[in-house]
Amino acid sequence: MELILPEELVAALAHRRRRLHLYTWHRLRHSWLRLGDRERRGVEEIDPSWVPPRAALDPRGHPIHDNDSGVDFLHMNRRLMEWVNRTLAAAGGDTARVAGWRRTPPPGDPDYPVPAFSDSGLERLKSDGYYERHLTAWERRFTDADYLRRVSLGRLGSEIEFTICNDMHLRWAAPSPVGYRPSTAFAKNIDPRWDDPAYNYLGDLYASHVNPLFWKLRGWVDDRVEDWKLARGVVGDIEWEGAWAGPECGDDGEAAVEAMERIDRVISGSAAGTADGYLRPDPTRL
Protein backbone atom coordinates (compact mmCIF):
# COMPACT_ATOMS: atom_id res chain seq x y z
CA MET A 1 0.00 0.00 0.00
CA GLU A 2 1.35 3.39 -0.97
CA LEU A 3 2.51 5.53 1.95
CA ILE A 4 1.02 9.03 1.93
CA LEU A 5 2.48 11.60 4.29
CA PRO A 6 0.29 14.38 5.71
CA GLU A 7 0.74 17.76 4.01
CA GLU A 8 1.94 19.36 7.25
CA LEU A 9 4.73 16.78 7.57
CA VAL A 10 5.74 17.16 3.93
CA ALA A 11 5.99 20.92 4.42
CA ALA A 12 8.20 20.42 7.48
CA LEU A 13 10.43 17.96 5.63
CA ALA A 14 10.74 20.31 2.65
CA HIS A 15 11.76 23.30 4.78
CA ARG A 16 15.07 24.73 3.62
CA ARG A 17 16.70 24.39 7.04
CA ARG A 18 15.91 20.68 7.26
CA ARG A 19 16.94 20.04 3.64
CA LEU A 20 20.23 21.82 4.19
CA HIS A 21 20.92 20.00 7.44
CA LEU A 22 20.71 16.52 5.94
CA TYR A 23 22.49 17.59 2.77
CA THR A 24 25.32 19.30 4.66
CA TRP A 25 25.77 16.38 7.05
CA HIS A 26 26.10 13.90 4.21
CA ARG A 27 28.24 16.19 2.09
CA LEU A 28 30.77 16.87 4.83
CA ARG A 29 31.15 13.20 5.77
CA HIS A 30 31.62 12.27 2.12
CA SER A 31 34.04 15.07 1.22
CA TRP A 32 36.06 15.80 4.38
CA LEU A 33 39.24 13.94 3.44
CA ARG A 34 39.19 15.49 -0.03
CA LEU A 35 39.13 19.03 1.37
CA GLY A 36 42.37 20.91 1.79
CA ASP A 37 43.53 22.37 5.08
CA ARG A 38 42.24 25.80 4.08
CA GLU A 39 38.75 24.47 3.37
CA ARG A 40 38.63 22.48 6.60
CA ARG A 41 39.65 25.57 8.57
CA GLY A 42 36.96 27.47 6.70
CA VAL A 43 34.28 25.03 7.85
CA GLU A 44 35.54 25.22 11.43
CA GLU A 45 35.48 29.02 11.37
CA ILE A 46 31.91 29.03 10.07
CA ASP A 47 30.67 26.62 12.74
CA PRO A 48 32.94 24.17 14.60
CA SER A 49 29.99 21.91 15.40
CA TRP A 50 29.86 21.07 11.68
CA VAL A 51 33.37 19.56 11.70
CA PRO A 52 32.81 15.79 11.31
CA PRO A 53 34.77 13.71 13.84
CA ARG A 54 34.90 10.87 11.31
CA ALA A 55 34.92 10.86 7.52
CA ALA A 56 32.76 8.31 5.71
CA LEU A 57 34.93 8.20 2.57
CA ASP A 58 38.67 8.18 2.07
CA PRO A 59 40.50 10.65 -0.24
CA ARG A 60 39.77 8.39 -3.24
CA GLY A 61 36.06 8.25 -2.44
CA HIS A 62 36.10 4.71 -1.04
CA PRO A 63 34.08 3.84 2.10
CA ILE A 64 35.93 3.74 5.43
CA HIS A 65 34.52 0.78 7.33
CA ASP A 66 36.63 0.78 10.49
CA ASN A 67 36.36 4.27 12.02
CA ASP A 68 32.75 4.20 13.33
CA SER A 69 31.46 6.55 10.63
CA GLY A 70 28.88 3.81 10.14
CA VAL A 71 27.69 4.39 13.72
CA ASP A 72 27.12 8.04 12.80
CA PHE A 73 25.07 6.91 9.80
CA LEU A 74 22.88 4.53 11.80
CA HIS A 75 22.47 7.05 14.61
CA MET A 76 21.38 9.81 12.23
CA ASN A 77 19.04 7.40 10.48
CA ARG A 78 17.44 6.39 13.79
CA ARG A 79 17.04 10.04 14.80
CA LEU A 80 15.24 10.69 11.54
CA MET A 81 12.88 7.76 12.08
CA GLU A 82 12.17 8.83 15.66
CA TRP A 83 11.56 12.44 14.62
CA VAL A 84 9.15 11.61 11.81
CA ASN A 85 7.19 9.19 14.00
CA ARG A 86 6.98 11.70 16.87
CA THR A 87 5.69 14.26 14.40
CA LEU A 88 3.11 11.86 13.01
CA ALA A 89 1.98 10.80 16.48
CA ALA A 90 1.52 14.43 17.51
CA ALA A 91 -0.54 15.12 14.40
CA GLY A 92 -2.67 11.99 14.84
CA GLY A 93 -4.83 10.97 11.92
CA ASP A 94 -4.64 7.83 9.84
CA THR A 95 -0.86 7.76 9.53
CA ALA A 96 0.46 7.58 13.08
CA ARG A 97 3.70 5.73 12.36
CA VAL A 98 6.08 5.00 9.51
CA ALA A 99 7.48 1.47 9.41
CA GLY A 100 10.17 0.18 7.10
CA TRP A 101 9.81 -2.53 4.51
CA ARG A 102 9.95 -5.96 6.12
CA ARG A 103 11.99 -7.01 3.10
CA THR A 104 13.16 -5.16 0.02
CA PRO A 105 10.27 -5.32 -2.48
CA PRO A 106 11.00 -7.91 -5.19
CA PRO A 107 10.49 -7.33 -8.91
CA GLY A 108 6.81 -7.07 -9.75
CA ASP A 109 5.78 -6.04 -6.24
CA PRO A 110 2.30 -4.53 -6.68
CA ASP A 111 2.64 -2.01 -3.86
CA TYR A 112 6.17 -0.77 -4.55
CA PRO A 113 6.93 -1.24 -8.25
CA VAL A 114 10.27 -0.05 -9.57
CA PRO A 115 9.65 3.21 -11.47
CA ALA A 116 10.76 3.36 -15.09
CA PHE A 117 13.43 6.00 -15.66
CA SER A 118 14.71 5.96 -19.22
CA ASP A 119 18.04 7.52 -20.22
CA SER A 120 18.98 7.90 -16.54
CA GLY A 121 21.91 5.51 -16.30
CA LEU A 122 19.88 3.55 -13.72
CA GLU A 123 18.37 0.98 -16.06
CA ARG A 124 20.62 -1.92 -15.04
CA LEU A 125 20.34 -1.06 -11.35
CA LYS A 126 16.55 -1.18 -11.73
CA SER A 127 16.61 -4.53 -13.54
CA ASP A 128 15.38 -7.83 -12.13
CA GLY A 129 18.87 -9.28 -12.56
CA TYR A 130 20.47 -6.57 -10.44
CA TYR A 131 17.96 -7.24 -7.67
CA GLU A 132 18.81 -10.94 -7.71
CA ARG A 133 22.58 -10.46 -7.94
CA HIS A 134 23.03 -7.67 -5.42
CA LEU A 135 20.03 -6.62 -3.32
CA THR A 136 19.03 -10.12 -2.28
CA ALA A 137 22.64 -11.00 -1.44
CA TRP A 138 23.05 -7.87 0.70
CA GLU A 139 19.72 -8.46 2.41
CA ARG A 140 20.75 -12.00 3.32
CA ARG A 141 24.08 -10.72 4.63
CA PHE A 142 22.64 -7.88 6.72
CA THR A 143 19.98 -10.08 8.30
CA ASP A 144 22.22 -13.11 8.95
CA ALA A 145 22.72 -13.64 12.68
CA ASP A 146 26.16 -15.24 12.26
CA TYR A 147 27.42 -12.23 10.29
CA LEU A 148 25.85 -9.78 12.74
CA ARG A 149 27.53 -11.46 15.69
CA ARG A 150 30.93 -10.95 14.04
CA VAL A 151 30.60 -7.41 12.75
CA SER A 152 30.88 -4.13 14.66
CA LEU A 153 27.98 -1.70 14.53
CA GLY A 154 30.24 0.79 12.76
CA ARG A 155 31.20 -1.59 10.00
CA LEU A 156 27.59 -2.72 9.63
CA GLY A 157 26.43 0.87 9.18
CA SER A 158 29.16 1.71 6.69
CA GLU A 159 28.53 -1.39 4.60
CA ILE A 160 24.78 -0.76 4.56
CA GLU A 161 25.16 2.91 3.65
CA PHE A 162 27.35 2.35 0.61
CA THR A 163 25.68 -0.78 -0.75
CA ILE A 164 22.02 -1.58 -0.29
CA CYS A 165 20.89 1.78 1.13
CA ASN A 166 22.27 3.89 -1.71
CA ASP A 167 21.04 1.38 -4.28
CA MET A 168 17.52 1.32 -2.82
CA HIS A 169 17.43 5.11 -3.19
CA LEU A 170 18.33 4.79 -6.87
CA ARG A 171 16.29 1.66 -7.65
CA TRP A 172 13.08 3.35 -6.52
CA ALA A 173 13.98 6.81 -7.83
CA ALA A 174 11.41 8.16 -10.24
CA PRO A 175 11.86 11.03 -12.71
CA SER A 176 11.38 14.36 -10.99
CA PRO A 177 8.41 16.26 -12.43
CA VAL A 178 9.99 19.60 -11.49
CA GLY A 179 13.51 18.98 -12.81
CA TYR A 180 16.76 18.48 -10.91
CA ARG A 181 18.88 20.69 -8.70
CA PRO A 182 22.19 21.62 -10.34
CA SER A 183 24.82 19.16 -9.18
CA THR A 184 27.07 21.75 -7.53
CA ALA A 185 26.35 25.22 -6.18
CA PHE A 186 29.85 26.65 -6.83
CA ALA A 187 29.77 30.40 -6.11
CA LYS A 188 26.08 30.70 -5.27
CA ASN A 189 23.53 29.14 -2.97
CA ILE A 190 21.03 26.44 -3.81
CA ASP A 191 18.14 28.20 -5.49
CA PRO A 192 15.02 28.35 -3.25
CA ARG A 193 13.02 26.84 -6.11
CA TRP A 194 14.38 23.45 -4.99
CA ASP A 195 12.68 23.89 -1.61
CA ASP A 196 9.30 23.24 -3.27
CA PRO A 197 7.73 20.12 -1.64
CA ALA A 198 7.29 18.72 -5.15
CA TYR A 199 11.07 18.31 -5.35
CA ASN A 200 11.44 14.92 -3.66
CA TYR A 201 13.85 13.10 -5.96
CA LEU A 202 15.22 10.01 -4.18
CA GLY A 203 18.62 10.34 -5.81
CA ASP A 204 19.38 13.75 -4.28
CA LEU A 205 20.17 13.96 -0.58
CA TYR A 206 18.78 17.51 -0.60
CA ALA A 207 15.39 16.07 -1.55
CA SER A 208 15.10 12.35 -0.83
CA HIS A 209 13.68 12.62 2.70
CA VAL A 210 10.63 14.49 1.33
CA ASN A 211 9.72 11.37 -0.66
CA PRO A 212 7.43 8.90 1.19
CA LEU A 213 9.50 5.95 -0.06
CA PHE A 214 12.53 7.30 1.80
CA TRP A 215 10.89 6.29 5.07
CA LYS A 216 10.17 2.75 3.89
CA LEU A 217 13.74 2.07 2.81
CA ARG A 218 15.32 3.93 5.73
CA GLY A 219 12.99 2.08 8.10
CA TRP A 220 14.41 -1.13 6.65
CA VAL A 221 17.89 0.19 7.47
CA ASP A 222 16.85 1.06 11.04
CA ASP A 223 15.50 -2.43 11.62
CA ARG A 224 18.96 -3.85 10.96
CA VAL A 225 20.15 -2.21 14.18
CA GLU A 226 17.58 -4.30 16.04
CA ASP A 227 18.79 -7.44 14.25
CA TRP A 228 22.36 -6.60 15.29
CA LYS A 229 21.29 -6.12 18.91
CA LEU A 230 19.40 -9.42 18.94
CA ALA A 231 22.30 -11.35 17.40
CA ARG A 232 24.75 -9.97 19.96
CA GLY A 233 22.45 -10.15 22.99
CA VAL A 234 22.28 -6.38 23.47
CA VAL A 235 19.36 -5.44 25.72
CA GLY A 236 17.92 -1.94 25.82
CA ASP A 237 18.94 1.08 23.80
CA ILE A 238 22.18 1.42 21.88
CA GLU A 239 24.73 3.65 23.57
CA TRP A 240 25.01 6.35 20.90
CA GLU A 241 27.34 8.58 22.93
CA GLY A 242 29.82 10.29 20.63
CA ALA A 243 27.84 9.58 17.46
CA TRP A 244 27.72 12.63 15.22
CA ALA A 245 24.58 14.07 13.66
CA GLY A 246 25.75 17.63 13.17
CA PRO A 247 24.41 20.54 15.21
CA GLU A 248 20.82 20.37 16.36
CA CYS A 249 18.34 21.21 13.63
CA GLY A 250 16.41 23.59 15.85
CA ASP A 251 14.70 26.91 15.40
CA ASP A 252 17.76 29.11 15.00
CA GLY A 253 16.43 30.11 11.62
CA GLU A 254 18.39 32.36 9.31
CA ALA A 255 21.73 32.03 11.10
CA ALA A 256 21.75 28.24 10.73
CA VAL A 257 20.71 28.43 7.08
CA GLU A 258 23.42 31.01 6.35
CA ALA A 259 26.09 28.86 8.01
CA MET A 260 25.10 25.80 5.98
CA GLU A 261 25.02 27.81 2.75
CA ARG A 262 28.51 29.10 3.46
CA ILE A 263 29.77 25.57 4.12
CA ASP A 264 28.16 24.47 0.87
CA ARG A 265 30.12 27.15 -0.99
CA VAL A 266 33.38 26.06 0.67
CA ILE A 267 32.92 22.46 -0.47
CA SER A 268 31.65 23.40 -3.94
CA GLY A 269 34.67 25.59 -4.57
CA SER A 270 37.12 22.86 -3.55
CA ALA A 271 38.55 19.76 -5.18
CA ALA A 272 35.76 17.86 -3.40
CA GLY A 273 33.03 19.74 -5.24
CA THR A 274 31.88 16.55 -6.93
CA ALA A 275 30.60 15.33 -3.53
CA ASP A 276 27.41 17.19 -4.40
CA GLY A 277 24.71 15.28 -2.55
CA TYR A 278 23.72 13.13 -5.53
CA LEU A 279 23.77 9.35 -5.27
CA ARG A 280 25.16 7.54 -8.31
CA PRO A 281 25.45 3.87 -9.27
CA ASP A 282 28.72 2.13 -8.49
CA PRO A 283 30.12 1.25 -11.95
CA THR A 284 32.01 -1.72 -10.51
CA ARG A 285 28.69 -3.45 -9.80
CA LEU A 286 27.04 -2.74 -13.15
PEKATA-V776280 format. One record per residue. SS is DSSP state (h for helix, s for strand, l for the rest). PHI is phi in radians with two decimals (* if undefined). D_LAST is the distance of its C-alpha to the last C-alpha in whole Angstrom. Layout:
SS | PHI | D_LAST
SS | PHI | D_LAST
This chain:
l | * | 30
l | -1.12 | 29
l | -1.51 | 30
l | -2.06 | 32
l | -1.57 | 33
l | -1.05 | 37
h | -1.00 | 37
h | -1.12 | 39
h | -1.21 | 36
h | -1.03 | 34
h | -1.09 | 36
h | -1.17 | 36
h | -1.16 | 33
l | -1.47 | 32
l | -1.03 | 35
h | -0.99 | 34
h | -1.10 | 35
h | -1.24 | 33
h | -1.00 | 30
h | -1.12 | 31
h | -1.09 | 31
h | -1.15 | 28
h | -1.10 | 26
h | -1.16 | 28
h | -1.04 | 28
h | -1.11 | 24
h | -1.12 | 24
h | -1.18 | 27
h | -1.07 | 25
h | -1.44 | 22
h | -1.99 | 24
h | -0.97 | 27
h | -1.40 | 26
h | -1.76 | 26
l | -1.42 | 29
l | -1.41 | 32
h | -1.02 | 35
h | -1.11 | 37
h | -1.19 | 34
h | -1.12 | 34
h | -1.10 | 38
h | -1.08 | 37
h | -1.09 | 36
h | -1.09 | 38
h | -1.21 | 41
h | -1.19 | 40
l | -2.90 | 39
h | -1.06 | 39
h | -1.26 | 38
h | -1.61 | 35
l | -1.33 | 34
l | -1.26 | 31
l | -1.22 | 33
l | -2.46 | 29
l | -1.52 | 26
l | -1.56 | 23
s | -2.21 | 21
l | -1.43 | 22
l | -1.05 | 23
l | -1.60 | 20
l | 1.51 | 18
l | -1.65 | 17
s | -1.06 | 18
l | -1.80 | 22
l | -1.61 | 22
l | -2.02 | 26
l | -2.08 | 28
l | 1.25 | 28
h | -1.10 | 26
h | -1.19 | 24
h | -1.16 | 28
h | -1.01 | 28
h | -1.07 | 25
h | -1.19 | 26
h | -1.15 | 30
h | -1.06 | 29
h | -1.08 | 27
h | -1.15 | 30
h | -1.05 | 32
h | -1.09 | 30
h | -1.11 | 31
h | -1.15 | 34
h | -1.14 | 35
h | -1.15 | 34
h | -1.31 | 36
h | -1.10 | 39
h | -1.13 | 39
h | -1.15 | 38
h | -1.12 | 41
h | -1.16 | 43
h | -1.38 | 43
l | 1.23 | 43
l | 1.46 | 43
l | -1.30 | 41
l | -1.81 | 37
l | -1.73 | 39
l | -2.77 | 36
l | -1.81 | 32
l | -2.05 | 30
l | -1.31 | 27
l | -1.03 | 25
l | -1.22 | 26
l | -2.58 | 23
l | -1.14 | 19
l | -1.04 | 20
l | -1.36 | 19
l | -0.95 | 18
l | 1.44 | 21
l | -1.03 | 23
l | -1.25 | 26
l | -1.52 | 26
l | -2.30 | 23
l | -1.16 | 21
l | -1.36 | 17
l | -1.20 | 18
l | -1.19 | 17
l | -2.71 | 16
l | -1.21 | 16
l | 0.98 | 15
l | -1.84 | 14
l | 1.42 | 10
l | -1.85 | 10
l | -1.05 | 10
l | -1.23 | 7
l | -1.12 | 7
l | -1.53 | 11
l | -1.33 | 11
h | -1.09 | 13
h | -1.11 | 10
h | -1.12 | 8
h | -1.00 | 12
h | -1.21 | 13
h | -1.31 | 10
h | -2.03 | 10
h | -1.12 | 13
h | -1.19 | 15
h | -1.15 | 15
h | -1.14 | 15
h | -1.09 | 18
h | -1.07 | 20
h | -1.09 | 20
h | -1.40 | 21
h | -2.02 | 24
l | -1.45 | 25
h | -1.09 | 28
h | -1.11 | 28
h | -1.10 | 25
h | -1.15 | 27
h | -1.21 | 30
h | -1.58 | 29
l | -1.71 | 27
l | -1.30 | 28
h | -1.10 | 28
h | -1.13 | 26
h | -1.17 | 24
h | -0.99 | 23
h | -1.10 | 23
h | -1.14 | 20
h | -1.11 | 18
h | -1.10 | 18
h | -1.00 | 18
h | -1.75 | 15
h | -2.20 | 13
h | -1.20 | 14
h | -1.15 | 16
h | -1.05 | 14
h | -1.26 | 11
h | -1.15 | 15
h | -0.93 | 16
h | -1.36 | 13
h | -1.10 | 13
l | -1.74 | 17
l | -1.26 | 17
l | -1.95 | 19
l | -0.98 | 20
l | -1.39 | 23
l | -1.25 | 27
l | -1.98 | 28
l | 1.60 | 26
l | -2.35 | 24
l | -1.02 | 25
l | -0.96 | 25
l | -1.19 | 22
l | -2.44 | 25
l | -1.44 | 29
l | 0.92 | 30
l | -1.56 | 34
l | -2.35 | 34
l | -1.34 | 34
l | -1.12 | 31
l | -1.08 | 33
h | -1.04 | 35
h | -1.06 | 33
h | -1.42 | 30
h | -1.54 | 32
l | -1.01 | 33
l | -0.97 | 32
l | -1.21 | 30
l | -1.52 | 28
l | -2.33 | 25
l | -1.14 | 22
l | -1.17 | 20
l | -1.52 | 17
s | -2.07 | 20
l | -1.26 | 22
l | -1.45 | 25
l | -2.26 | 25
h | -1.06 | 23
h | -1.23 | 26
h | -1.42 | 28
l | -1.46 | 26
h | -0.98 | 27
h | -1.16 | 24
h | -0.93 | 23
h | -1.33 | 26
h | -1.28 | 25
h | -1.31 | 21
h | -1.29 | 23
h | -1.15 | 26
h | -1.05 | 24
h | -1.05 | 23
h | -1.08 | 27
h | -1.14 | 27
h | -1.21 | 25
h | -1.11 | 28
h | -1.16 | 31
h | -1.09 | 29
h | -1.09 | 29
h | -1.06 | 33
h | -1.09 | 34
h | -1.13 | 32
h | -1.79 | 34
l | 1.23 | 37
l | -1.44 | 37
l | -1.89 | 40
l | 1.51 | 40
l | -1.31 | 38
l | -1.18 | 36
l | -1.45 | 37
l | -1.58 | 35
l | -0.97 | 38
l | 1.61 | 36
l | -1.20 | 33
l | -1.92 | 32
l | -2.17 | 32
l | 1.35 | 33
l | -1.14 | 37
l | -1.02 | 38
l | -1.55 | 37
l | -1.67 | 41
l | -1.88 | 43
l | -1.45 | 44
h | 0.96 | 42
h | -1.10 | 43
h | -1.12 | 43
h | -1.16 | 39
h | -1.08 | 38
h | -1.07 | 39
h | -1.09 | 38
h | -1.18 | 34
h | -1.13 | 34
h | -1.17 | 36
h | -1.10 | 33
h | -1.01 | 31
h | -1.18 | 32
h | -1.06 | 33
h | -1.17 | 29
h | -1.12 | 28
l | -1.54 | 31
l | -1.87 | 29
l | -1.17 | 27
l | -1.65 | 24
l | -1.05 | 25
l | -1.28 | 21
l | -1.40 | 21
l | -1.80 | 22
l | 1.61 | 21
s | -1.59 | 18
l | -1.56 | 15
l | -2.38 | 12
l | -1.11 | 8
l | -1.44 | 7
h | -1.09 | 5
h | -1.24 | 6
h | -1.81 | 4
l | -1.76 | 0
